[in-house]
Amino acid sequence: MAKERKKFKDTAVGQFITDRLPDVADAVGDIFPPAKLLRALVGKEALDPAERLKFMELVRKYETEDYQTEVEDRKDARATQRQAMKSDDKFIRRWLYWFAIGSIALGFVYVFLITFMEVPEQNQRFADTILGVVISLIFSGIYNFFFGSSKGSQDKTEMIKKTNL
């Protein structure tokens, strides 16, 4: 079971930002921003060199812990599927596959329609946003679940093992 996440301000990097840069902390709130966004929000001029080094160390640890949480969550989902495969009920055993097939089929239909049909000007941004969601979440999420993620993610996993988190 995946561990429960603390609020962002309760993490080491969140406390660091709250203490030294309260305006950035207020902008972020309790969301878990990606490390890249944190680096951009803080900026080079906001901290002296020693504080910047401490900040970068905290951000690297934060990024590693966040990735570890994601890996654990994916493991839980796969373990749930392994348990479902032991069921005598064919629907339960095949549910995830039907869900994936249906999601991908609907995604391809949307991509086809958005590509070959005219979209009214007032709906263009909405259609583009949905297209981004379909590609980034549905296609890549299902692909990563069934086939694993990229070599870069494998490298991050090795890094996590080395840091003993």
TORFI-190938 format. One record per residue (C-alpha): chain; residue in three letters; x, z, y. Coordinates in nm, 4 decimals. Each point is the difference from the previous one (the first is absolute). Layout:
residues N
A|ALA|X|Z|Y
...
***
This chain:
residues 165
A|MET|0.0000|0.0000|0.0000
A|ALA|0.1353|-0.0940|0.3432
A|LYS|0.1038|0.2858|0.2253
A|GLU|-0.2045|0.0658|0.3110
A|ARG|0.1593|-0.1217|0.3224
A|LYS|0.0772|0.2331|0.2884
A|LYS|-0.1095|-0.0951|0.3478
A|PHE|0.2638|-0.2134|0.1721
A|LYS|0.0751|0.2698|0.2583
A|ASP|0.0782|0.2403|-0.2892
A|THR|0.2761|-0.2258|-0.1361
A|ALA|0.3618|0.0500|0.1115
A|VAL|0.0021|-0.3237|0.2001
A|GLY|-0.3403|0.0865|0.1500
A|GLN|0.1263|0.3410|0.1118
A|PHE|0.3157|-0.1585|0.1441
A|ILE|-0.2060|-0.2468|0.2039
A|THR|-0.2474|0.2714|0.1082
A|ASP|0.2813|0.2249|0.1237
A|ARG|0.2026|-0.2649|0.1821
A|LEU|-0.2446|-0.2789|0.0849
A|PRO|-0.3545|0.1411|0.0352
A|ASP|-0.1321|-0.3261|0.1515
A|VAL|0.0989|-0.1904|-0.3145
A|ALA|-0.1512|0.2740|-0.2186
A|ASP|-0.3286|-0.0252|0.1915
A|ALA|-0.0021|-0.3786|-0.0424
A|VAL|0.0542|0.0260|-0.3754
A|GLY|-0.2403|0.2881|-0.0653
A|ASP|-0.0510|0.0864|-0.3679
A|ILE|0.0429|-0.3515|-0.1372
A|PHE|0.2999|-0.0829|-0.2145
A|PRO|0.1715|-0.2785|0.1935
A|PRO|0.2520|-0.2214|-0.1769
A|ALA|0.3634|0.0906|0.0665
A|LYS|0.0522|-0.3299|0.1850
A|LEU|-0.2741|0.0943|0.2478
A|LEU|0.1524|0.3453|0.0474
A|ARG|0.3345|-0.1545|0.0858
A|ALA|-0.1678|-0.2334|0.2510
A|LEU|-0.2061|0.2789|0.1613
A|VAL|0.2983|0.2278|0.0503
A|GLY|0.2309|-0.2679|0.1360
A|LYS|0.3728|0.0263|0.0578
A|GLU|-0.0148|0.1568|0.3455
A|ALA|-0.2340|0.2880|-0.0946
A|LEU|0.2634|0.2096|-0.1825
A|ASP|0.3652|0.0822|0.0504
A|PRO|0.2355|-0.1316|-0.2732
A|ALA|0.0057|0.3259|-0.2016
A|GLU|-0.3792|0.0318|0.0045
A|ARG|-0.0343|-0.3704|-0.0848
A|LEU|0.2203|0.0477|-0.3076
A|LYS|-0.2126|0.2982|-0.1110
A|PHE|-0.3163|-0.2010|0.0662
A|MET|0.1222|-0.2973|-0.2068
A|GLU|0.0901|0.2336|-0.2876
A|LEU|-0.3485|0.1556|0.0108
A|VAL|-0.1639|-0.3441|0.0153
A|ARG|0.1961|-0.1178|-0.3054
A|LYS|-0.1104|0.3087|-0.1930
A|TYR|-0.3584|-0.0485|0.1223
A|GLU|0.0054|-0.3641|-0.1113
A|THR|0.1371|0.0972|-0.3421
A|GLU|-0.2628|0.2721|-0.0491
A|ASP|-0.2765|-0.2375|0.1095
A|TYR|0.1184|-0.2630|-0.2454
A|GLN|0.0212|0.2616|-0.2778
A|THR|-0.3633|0.0961|0.0681
A|GLU|-0.0993|-0.3668|-0.0275
A|VAL|0.1893|-0.0369|-0.3299
A|GLU|-0.1651|0.3117|-0.1429
A|ASP|-0.3425|-0.1246|0.1063
A|ARG|0.0606|-0.3327|-0.1745
A|LYS|0.1155|0.1847|-0.3147
A|ASP|-0.3243|0.2006|0.0030
A|ALA|-0.2078|-0.3169|0.0241
A|ARG|0.1869|-0.1601|-0.2893
A|ALA|-0.0309|0.3179|-0.2088
A|THR|-0.3745|-0.0028|0.0632
A|GLN|-0.0152|-0.3596|-0.1218
A|ARG|0.1983|0.0890|-0.3157
A|GLN|-0.2529|0.2757|-0.0682
A|ALA|-0.2901|-0.2427|0.0550
A|MET|0.1529|-0.2410|-0.2525
A|LYS|-0.0424|0.2696|-0.2693
A|SER|-0.3767|0.0037|0.0519
A|ASP|-0.2349|-0.1513|-0.2577
A|ASP|-0.2172|-0.1376|0.2826
A|LYS|0.0949|-0.3637|0.0704
A|PHE|-0.1327|0.0207|0.3568
A|ILE|0.2279|0.2935|0.0838
A|ARG|0.3004|-0.1684|-0.1602
A|ARG|-0.0562|-0.3240|0.1897
A|TRP|-0.1341|0.1306|0.3315
A|LEU|0.3318|-0.0167|0.1872
A|TYR|0.0638|-0.3559|-0.1192
A|TRP|-0.3476|-0.1175|0.1035
A|PHE|0.0408|0.1747|0.3345
A|ALA|0.3372|-0.1693|0.0563
A|ILE|-0.1316|-0.3421|-0.1057
A|GLY|-0.3063|0.0361|0.2253
A|SER|0.2060|0.1162|0.2984
A|ILE|0.2495|-0.2830|-0.0351
A|ALA|-0.2759|-0.2576|-0.0534
A|LEU|-0.1823|0.1164|0.3145
A|GLY|0.3304|-0.0003|0.1862
A|PHE|0.0717|-0.3598|-0.1015
A|VAL|-0.3530|-0.1051|0.0972
A|TYR|0.0505|0.1586|0.3427
A|VAL|0.3406|-0.1647|0.0456
A|PHE|-0.1501|-0.3361|-0.1018
A|LEU|-0.2950|0.0375|0.2376
A|ILE|0.2094|0.1172|0.2943
A|THR|0.2414|-0.2881|-0.0583
A|PHE|-0.2450|-0.2857|-0.0423
A|MET|-0.3075|0.1060|0.1967
A|GLU|-0.0308|0.0155|0.3762
A|VAL|-0.0049|0.3532|0.1394
A|PRO|-0.1819|0.0495|0.3325
A|GLU|0.2370|0.0916|0.2836
A|GLN|-0.1600|0.3426|0.0545
A|ASN|0.0612|0.0883|-0.3679
A|GLN|0.3597|-0.1235|-0.0258
A|ARG|0.1720|0.3378|0.0495
A|PHE|-0.2389|0.1675|-0.2429
A|ALA|0.0628|-0.2694|-0.2615
A|ASP|0.3780|0.0277|0.0465
A|THR|-0.0134|0.3775|-0.0390
A|ILE|-0.1924|-0.0256|-0.3250
A|LEU|0.2422|-0.2662|-0.1217
A|GLY|0.2889|0.2403|0.0646
A|VAL|-0.1770|0.2743|-0.1937
A|VAL|-0.0727|-0.2315|-0.2920
A|ILE|0.3591|-0.1174|-0.0239
A|SER|0.1767|0.3285|0.0687
A|LEU|-0.2242|0.2460|-0.1790
A|ILE|-0.1938|-0.1782|-0.2689
A|PHE|0.2506|-0.2553|-0.1247
A|SER|0.3160|0.2053|0.0388
A|GLY|-0.1612|0.3276|-0.1088
A|ILE|-0.1343|-0.1440|-0.3232
A|TYR|0.3209|-0.1903|-0.0686
A|ASN|0.2104|0.3143|0.0578
A|PHE|-0.2266|0.2089|-0.2226
A|PHE|0.0190|-0.2337|-0.2966
A|PHE|0.3510|-0.1396|0.0380
A|GLY|0.1850|0.2652|0.2005
A|SER|0.1430|-0.0451|0.3415
A|SER|0.3024|-0.1806|0.1289
A|LYS|0.3714|0.0485|-0.0610
A|GLY|0.0183|0.1826|0.3323
A|SER|-0.2436|0.2592|-0.1284
A|GLN|0.2066|0.0360|-0.3145
A|ASP|0.3050|0.0623|0.2190
A|LYS|-0.1937|0.2652|0.1940
A|THR|-0.0921|0.1683|-0.3293
A|GLU|0.3687|0.0157|-0.0921
A|MET|0.0773|0.1454|0.3427
A|ILE|-0.2665|0.2683|-0.0522
A|LYS|0.1496|0.0944|-0.3356
A|LYS|0.3419|0.0363|0.1618
A|THR|-0.1296|0.2253|0.2788
A|ASN|-0.1698|0.2295|-0.2556
A|LEU|-0.3239|0.0458|0.1928
***
